[in-house]
Amino acid sequence: MSQQIAQILSLRSSSALRGRLTVPGDKSISHRLLLFGALAEGQSQFQGLANGADVCSTAQVLRQMGVEIEISPELTLVNGVGLNGLKAPQQALDCGNSGTTLRLLMGVLAGQKFNSTLIGDASLSARPMGRVATPLISMGAQISLSHERFAPLSIQPAPIKGISYHLPVASAQVKSALLLAGLYADSPTQLTGELASRDHTERLLPAFGVHLSQSDQQIKIQPGQRLQATQATVPGDPSSAAFWLCAAALIPGSQIQIDQVSLNPTRIGFFEALKQMGAEIDWEIQQHDPEPWGSVSLSYAPLKRLQLDAKDIPFLVDEVPLLALLATQASGNSEIRGAEELRVKESDRLAVMAANLKALGASLEEHPDGLSIPGQQRLQGGLWQAHHDHRIAMTGVLAGLIATGTTKIQGADSIAVSYPDFMQDLERLQQD
């Protein structure tokens, strides 16, 4: 059973980490399975669903709209209500800290025949929603945003029309919201432009019986298709696995293997970046359909500098904080550019990482779209501020494992958003 993580954690440098483990189910896949299962006809069964607070937010808002969901460590059951079977919620739908919950629901709720209001915590309420709302409004959706950009937001019933939309920025959440709204439209919806982002929606909708016409240049969905219940196993989250791979790459003598982890080609950019830095990393796909998964292993080796630009970022956007930490220990000067998307995550991850690394004695330069980081720097214990951001908090834990002296993580309780057992898994790897 998960233990509550303290708000403030104190850490000291660690010896080598060794062992094999599995990580929580993939968060992106878990959100979508719950949502698609709710819109399907019949009972869907899912194994390995992520157990963090974000996925719990998705389950809770669906329950508010009449969907029966039973979640246990072994099996999750979702009694689908069909495409048009959601009920009007009696109060605002609280998405907590989960941007995926809010943005994907915008696409579904745009096609409903009832009013709805979406809210979130302080962090989520500061994240811009216009990039989803604008194309949905062009489809006919009636959406009112706070200060024209943010949640809380309200959605009123309106006829939805199919559109051809050119995505200006690679975003799996925008792509998914528009495809879901397209199910409620009066004609086909076609997406072009920057389609190269996480493709879980494109892989999983067909598993529920929805036909998509796809190529590298476009995705097209026909309206009115009925979703059918299915069974699925959720592989481990590569963004969670990334923390242990990073730890092994930082601490001499470490050797780690992670089993049953997602190896979706749109999610392994961090693995590729580690290879670019000279890490001894290997991965092997053991199952292909609908989501590829397998094992990944890494043994410590000295790291060299990293060069990333805009074309790389969509495939490792959640792992940039880890790469910034790794860059401080690599040889040479690393450059992470084209990453302005990180400024509108749970925190401004570029500014927060720059401030935290400097608090531990590192020198680096912050740019509007990234960071320039000299290598082979010795980190010193200090105060690391999580800023209500689970990935920043976990990155701080890893920084504490290589810093001299004591490092304190302020706001470590945010780790529970995606990885409630993070500290227990760390203790296991330290003992193996």
C-alpha positions as CSV (number, residue, x, y, z in Angstrom):
1,M,0.0,0.0,0.0
2,S,1.3,3.5,-0.9
3,Q,2.6,5.6,2.0
4,Q,2.0,9.3,2.2
5,I,5.0,11.3,1.0
6,A,6.1,14.1,3.4
7,Q,5.9,17.6,2.2
8,I,9.7,18.1,2.9
9,L,12.2,15.3,2.2
10,S,15.8,15.4,3.3
11,L,18.3,13.4,1.2
12,R,22.0,12.7,1.2
13,S,24.3,11.3,-1.5
14,S,23.6,7.6,-2.4
15,S,25.7,4.6,-3.3
16,A,25.0,2.7,-6.5
17,L,21.4,1.7,-7.4
18,R,20.8,-1.8,-8.5
19,G,17.8,-4.1,-9.3
20,R,14.8,-4.7,-11.4
21,L,11.4,-3.2,-11.0
22,T,8.2,-2.2,-12.7
23,V,6.8,1.3,-12.6
24,P,3.2,2.6,-12.4
25,G,1.0,2.2,-15.4
26,D,1.3,4.8,-18.1
27,K,-0.6,7.9,-17.2
28,S,-1.4,9.0,-20.7
29,I,-2.8,5.6,-21.6
30,S,-4.7,5.3,-18.3
31,H,-6.5,8.6,-18.8
32,R,-7.6,7.5,-22.3
33,L,-8.7,4.0,-21.4
34,L,-11.0,5.4,-18.7
35,L,-12.4,8.0,-21.0
36,F,-12.9,5.8,-24.0
37,G,-14.3,3.0,-21.8
38,A,-16.9,5.5,-20.4
39,L,-18.0,6.4,-23.9
40,A,-18.1,2.7,-25.0
41,E,-21.0,0.3,-24.9
42,G,-20.5,-2.5,-22.5
43,Q,-18.0,-3.2,-19.7
44,S,-14.3,-2.6,-20.3
45,Q,-11.7,-4.3,-18.2
46,F,-8.2,-2.8,-17.7
47,Q,-5.2,-4.2,-15.9
48,G,-2.3,-2.1,-14.5
49,L,-4.1,1.3,-14.5
50,A,-1.9,4.1,-13.1
51,N,-2.7,4.8,-9.5
52,G,-1.7,8.5,-9.2
53,A,-3.9,11.5,-8.3
54,D,-4.2,12.6,-12.0
55,V,-5.8,9.4,-13.2
56,C,-8.0,9.4,-10.1
57,S,-9.3,12.8,-11.2
58,T,-10.3,11.4,-14.5
59,A,-12.2,8.5,-12.8
60,Q,-13.9,10.9,-10.4
61,V,-15.2,13.3,-13.0
62,L,-16.6,10.4,-15.1
63,R,-18.4,9.1,-12.0
64,Q,-19.9,12.5,-11.6
65,M,-21.5,12.0,-15.1
66,G,-23.0,8.6,-14.3
67,V,-20.2,6.2,-15.2
68,E,-19.7,3.3,-12.9
69,I,-16.0,2.7,-12.4
70,E,-14.5,0.1,-10.0
71,I,-10.7,0.4,-9.5
72,S,-8.6,-2.2,-7.6
73,P,-4.9,-3.0,-7.8
74,E,-5.6,-6.0,-10.0
75,L,-8.4,-4.9,-12.3
76,T,-10.4,-1.8,-13.3
77,L,-14.0,-2.2,-14.5
78,V,-15.7,0.6,-16.5
79,N,-19.4,0.2,-17.3
80,G,-19.6,2.3,-20.5
81,V,-22.7,4.5,-21.1
82,G,-22.2,5.0,-24.9
83,L,-21.3,8.1,-26.8
84,N,-24.4,10.0,-25.8
85,G,-25.0,8.4,-22.4
86,L,-23.2,10.8,-20.1
87,K,-25.4,12.6,-17.5
88,A,-25.3,16.3,-16.5
89,P,-23.1,16.7,-13.5
90,Q,-24.6,18.2,-10.4
91,Q,-21.6,20.3,-9.7
92,A,-18.3,21.5,-11.3
93,L,-16.0,18.8,-12.6
94,D,-12.8,19.1,-10.6
95,C,-9.8,17.9,-12.7
96,G,-7.3,18.5,-9.9
97,N,-3.8,18.9,-11.3
98,S,-4.5,17.0,-14.5
99,G,-4.2,18.9,-17.8
100,T,-4.9,15.7,-19.7
101,T,-8.2,15.2,-17.9
102,L,-9.4,18.8,-18.5
103,R,-8.3,19.1,-22.1
104,L,-9.6,15.8,-23.3
105,L,-12.9,16.3,-21.5
106,M,-13.3,19.7,-23.4
107,G,-13.5,17.7,-26.6
108,V,-16.1,15.3,-25.2
109,L,-18.2,17.9,-23.4
110,A,-18.4,20.1,-26.4
111,G,-20.7,17.5,-28.0
112,Q,-23.0,17.0,-25.0
113,K,-26.5,18.3,-24.5
114,F,-25.9,19.7,-21.0
115,N,-24.0,22.5,-19.4
116,S,-20.8,21.7,-17.7
117,T,-18.0,23.5,-15.8
118,L,-14.4,22.4,-15.6
119,I,-12.2,23.5,-12.7
120,G,-8.8,22.5,-11.4
121,D,-6.2,23.3,-8.7
122,A,-4.2,26.5,-8.6
123,S,-1.5,25.1,-10.9
124,L,-3.9,23.8,-13.5
125,S,-5.9,27.1,-13.4
126,A,-2.7,28.9,-14.4
127,R,-2.1,26.7,-17.5
128,P,-3.4,28.1,-20.9
129,M,-6.4,26.3,-22.4
130,G,-6.8,28.5,-25.5
131,R,-5.0,26.2,-27.8
132,V,-7.7,23.6,-27.2
133,A,-10.6,26.0,-27.0
134,T,-9.9,27.9,-30.2
135,P,-10.2,25.0,-32.6
136,L,-13.2,23.6,-30.7
137,I,-14.9,26.9,-30.9
138,S,-14.3,26.8,-34.7
139,M,-16.2,23.5,-34.6
140,G,-19.1,25.3,-33.1
141,A,-18.5,24.6,-29.4
142,Q,-19.7,27.2,-26.9
143,I,-16.8,27.5,-24.4
144,S,-16.2,30.4,-22.0
145,L,-12.7,30.6,-20.5
146,S,-11.6,32.7,-17.4
147,H,-9.7,35.7,-18.7
148,E,-10.2,34.2,-22.2
149,R,-7.4,31.7,-21.5
150,F,-7.8,29.7,-18.3
151,A,-9.9,27.4,-16.2
152,P,-12.4,27.5,-14.7
153,L,-14.3,27.2,-18.0
154,S,-17.8,26.5,-18.9
155,I,-19.3,24.6,-21.9
156,Q,-22.8,25.0,-23.2
157,P,-24.6,22.7,-25.6
158,A,-24.1,23.5,-29.3
159,P,-24.1,21.7,-32.7
160,I,-20.6,20.5,-33.6
161,K,-19.4,20.7,-37.1
162,G,-16.5,18.8,-38.7
163,I,-13.5,20.9,-39.7
164,S,-10.1,20.6,-41.4
165,Y,-7.6,21.9,-38.8
166,H,-3.9,22.5,-39.2
167,L,-2.2,22.0,-35.9
168,P,0.3,24.8,-35.4
169,V,2.1,23.1,-32.5
170,A,2.7,19.4,-31.8
171,S,0.3,18.6,-28.9
172,A,-1.2,15.2,-28.2
173,Q,-3.9,16.7,-25.9
174,V,-5.1,19.1,-28.6
175,K,-5.1,16.4,-31.2
176,S,-7.1,14.1,-28.9
177,A,-9.6,16.7,-27.9
178,L,-10.4,17.5,-31.5
179,L,-10.7,13.8,-32.5
180,L,-13.1,13.2,-29.6
181,A,-15.2,16.3,-30.6
182,G,-15.2,14.9,-34.1
183,L,-17.2,11.9,-32.9
184,Y,-20.0,14.4,-32.2
185,A,-19.7,16.4,-35.4
186,D,-22.0,16.6,-38.4
187,S,-19.3,15.8,-40.9
188,P,-15.7,14.4,-40.9
189,T,-12.9,16.1,-39.0
190,Q,-9.5,16.2,-40.5
191,L,-6.2,17.1,-38.8
192,T,-3.0,18.2,-40.5
193,G,0.1,20.1,-39.5
194,E,2.2,19.2,-36.5
195,L,0.9,15.7,-35.9
196,A,4.2,14.3,-34.5
197,S,3.3,14.0,-30.8
198,R,2.2,11.1,-28.6
199,D,-0.1,8.9,-30.5
200,H,-2.0,7.0,-27.8
201,T,-5.4,8.2,-28.9
202,E,-4.7,7.1,-32.5
203,R,-3.6,3.7,-31.3
204,L,-6.4,3.1,-28.7
205,L,-9.5,4.4,-30.4
206,P,-9.3,1.6,-33.0
207,A,-9.1,-0.9,-30.1
208,F,-12.6,0.4,-29.1
209,G,-13.8,-0.1,-32.7
210,V,-13.3,3.4,-34.0
211,H,-11.9,3.7,-37.5
212,L,-9.4,6.5,-38.2
213,S,-7.9,7.3,-41.6
214,Q,-4.2,8.0,-40.9
215,S,-1.0,8.9,-42.6
216,D,2.0,11.0,-41.7
217,Q,0.3,14.1,-43.1
218,Q,-3.3,13.7,-41.8
219,I,-5.7,12.0,-39.4
220,K,-9.4,11.9,-40.3
221,I,-12.3,10.7,-38.2
222,Q,-15.9,10.0,-39.2
223,P,-18.6,11.2,-36.8
224,G,-21.1,9.1,-35.0
225,Q,-19.0,6.0,-34.6
226,R,-19.9,3.7,-31.7
227,L,-17.2,2.7,-29.2
228,Q,-17.3,-1.0,-28.1
229,A,-16.0,-2.2,-24.7
230,T,-12.6,-3.8,-24.7
231,Q,-9.9,-5.3,-22.5
232,A,-6.4,-3.9,-22.2
233,T,-3.3,-4.0,-20.1
234,V,-1.6,-0.7,-19.3
235,P,2.2,-0.9,-19.7
236,G,4.5,1.0,-17.3
237,D,4.9,4.7,-17.8
238,P,8.2,5.5,-19.6
239,S,8.2,9.0,-18.0
240,S,8.3,7.3,-14.6
241,A,10.9,4.8,-15.7
242,A,13.0,7.8,-16.8
243,F,13.7,8.7,-13.2
244,W,15.4,5.4,-12.5
245,L,17.3,5.4,-15.8
246,C,18.5,8.9,-14.9
247,A,19.5,7.9,-11.4
248,A,21.5,4.9,-12.8
249,A,23.2,7.2,-15.3
250,L,24.2,9.6,-12.5
251,I,25.6,7.3,-9.9
252,P,28.7,5.2,-10.7
253,G,28.3,1.5,-10.4
254,S,24.5,1.5,-10.9
255,Q,22.7,-1.1,-13.0
256,I,18.9,-1.0,-13.4
257,Q,16.3,-3.0,-15.5
258,I,12.7,-1.9,-15.8
259,D,10.2,-4.5,-17.1
260,Q,6.8,-4.2,-18.8
261,V,7.3,-0.5,-19.7
262,S,5.8,1.3,-22.7
263,L,8.1,1.5,-25.7
264,N,5.8,3.5,-27.9
265,P,8.0,5.2,-30.5
266,T,6.6,8.6,-29.5
267,R,7.6,8.1,-25.9
268,I,11.2,6.9,-26.0
269,G,12.9,10.2,-26.9
270,F,14.5,10.2,-23.4
271,F,16.0,6.8,-24.1
272,E,17.4,8.0,-27.4
273,A,18.8,11.1,-25.6
274,L,20.6,9.0,-23.0
275,K,22.1,6.9,-25.9
276,Q,23.3,10.2,-27.5
277,M,25.0,11.0,-24.2
278,G,26.9,7.8,-24.2
279,A,24.8,5.8,-21.7
280,E,24.9,2.0,-21.9
281,I,21.1,1.7,-22.4
282,D,19.2,-1.0,-24.3
283,W,15.5,-1.8,-24.8
284,E,13.6,-4.6,-26.3
285,I,9.9,-4.7,-27.4
286,Q,8.1,-7.8,-26.2
287,Q,4.6,-7.0,-27.3
288,H,3.4,-4.7,-30.2
289,D,-0.3,-4.3,-30.3
290,P,-2.1,-1.9,-29.6
291,E,0.8,-0.4,-27.5
292,P,4.3,-1.7,-27.8
293,W,6.0,-2.6,-24.5
294,G,9.0,-4.5,-23.2
295,S,12.1,-4.0,-21.0
296,V,14.8,-1.3,-20.7
297,S,18.1,-1.6,-18.9
298,L,20.9,0.8,-18.2
299,S,24.4,0.5,-16.7
300,Y,26.4,3.5,-15.5
301,A,28.9,5.0,-18.0
302,P,30.4,8.5,-18.2
303,L,28.2,10.9,-20.0
304,K,29.0,13.4,-22.7
305,R,27.2,16.6,-23.7
306,L,23.6,16.8,-25.0
307,Q,22.3,18.8,-28.0
308,L,18.4,19.0,-28.3
309,D,16.3,21.3,-30.5
310,A,12.6,21.8,-31.3
311,K,12.2,18.6,-33.4
312,D,13.3,16.5,-30.4
313,I,11.2,18.1,-27.6
314,P,7.7,16.5,-28.4
315,F,9.1,13.1,-27.8
316,L,10.7,13.8,-24.4
317,V,8.9,16.9,-23.2
318,D,8.3,15.5,-19.7
319,E,11.9,14.4,-19.3
320,V,13.6,17.7,-20.0
321,P,14.1,18.4,-16.2
322,L,16.0,15.1,-15.9
323,L,18.1,15.9,-19.0
324,A,19.0,19.3,-17.5
325,L,20.2,17.5,-14.3
326,L,22.2,14.9,-16.4
327,A,23.8,17.7,-18.3
328,T,25.4,19.1,-15.2
329,Q,27.3,15.9,-14.8
330,A,28.2,15.3,-18.5
331,S,31.4,16.3,-20.2
332,G,31.2,19.4,-22.4
333,N,28.5,22.0,-22.7
334,S,24.9,20.9,-23.3
335,E,22.2,22.8,-25.1
336,I,18.5,22.3,-24.7
337,R,16.5,24.5,-27.1
338,G,13.1,24.7,-28.7
339,A,11.5,23.8,-25.3
340,E,9.3,26.8,-24.7
341,E,6.4,24.4,-24.1
342,L,7.9,23.7,-20.7
343,R,6.9,27.1,-19.5
344,V,3.2,26.2,-19.5
345,K,3.4,22.8,-17.7
346,E,2.6,22.2,-14.0
347,S,5.2,24.9,-13.4
348,D,7.5,26.9,-15.6
349,R,9.9,24.0,-15.8
350,L,12.7,25.9,-17.5
351,A,12.7,28.7,-14.9
352,V,12.2,26.3,-12.0
353,M,15.0,24.0,-13.1
354,A,17.4,26.9,-13.6
355,A,16.6,28.3,-10.2
356,N,16.9,24.9,-8.4
357,L,20.1,23.9,-10.1
358,K,21.6,27.3,-9.2
359,A,20.4,26.7,-5.6
360,L,22.6,23.6,-5.5
361,G,25.6,25.5,-6.8
362,A,25.3,24.8,-10.6
363,S,26.0,27.5,-13.2
364,L,23.8,27.6,-16.4
365,E,22.1,30.1,-18.7
366,E,18.3,30.3,-19.2
367,H,16.9,31.2,-22.6
368,P,13.3,31.8,-23.6
369,D,13.2,28.4,-25.2
370,G,15.7,26.4,-23.2
371,L,18.9,26.1,-21.2
372,S,22.7,26.1,-21.8
373,I,24.4,24.0,-19.2
374,P,28.2,23.5,-18.6
375,G,29.1,19.9,-17.6
376,Q,31.0,18.2,-14.8
377,Q,29.7,20.4,-12.1
378,R,29.7,19.4,-8.4
379,L,26.3,19.9,-6.8
380,Q,26.0,21.0,-3.2
381,G,23.1,20.3,-0.9
382,G,20.5,23.0,-0.6
383,L,16.8,23.7,-0.8
384,W,15.0,22.4,-3.9
385,Q,11.5,23.9,-4.5
386,A,9.0,21.6,-6.2
387,H,6.5,24.4,-7.1
388,H,3.6,21.8,-6.9
389,D,5.1,19.9,-9.8
390,H,5.6,16.2,-9.4
391,R,8.3,15.9,-12.0
392,I,10.3,18.7,-10.5
393,A,10.0,17.1,-7.1
394,M,11.3,13.7,-8.3
395,T,14.1,15.4,-10.2
396,G,15.1,17.1,-7.0
397,V,15.2,13.7,-5.2
398,L,17.8,12.5,-7.8
399,A,19.8,15.7,-7.5
400,G,19.9,15.0,-3.8
401,L,21.4,11.6,-4.4
402,I,24.5,13.1,-6.1
403,A,24.9,16.4,-4.2
404,T,27.3,16.7,-1.3
405,G,25.7,17.4,2.1
406,T,21.9,17.4,2.7
407,T,19.3,18.4,0.1
408,K,15.8,19.3,1.2
409,I,12.9,18.9,-1.3
410,Q,10.1,21.4,-0.5
411,G,6.7,20.2,-1.8
412,A,7.7,16.6,-2.2
413,D,4.1,15.5,-1.5
414,S,3.3,16.5,-5.2
415,I,5.1,13.2,-6.2
416,A,1.9,11.4,-5.5
417,V,0.3,13.0,-8.6
418,S,2.0,10.3,-10.7
419,Y,4.2,8.0,-8.6
420,P,2.9,7.4,-5.0
421,D,5.4,4.6,-4.4
422,F,8.4,6.5,-5.7
423,M,10.3,6.7,-2.3
424,Q,9.7,3.0,-1.6
425,D,11.1,2.0,-5.0
426,L,14.1,4.2,-4.3
427,E,14.8,2.3,-1.1
428,R,14.5,-1.0,-2.9
429,L,17.1,0.0,-5.5
430,Q,19.4,1.2,-2.7
431,Q,19.2,-2.1,-0.9
432,D,19.5,-4.5,-3.8
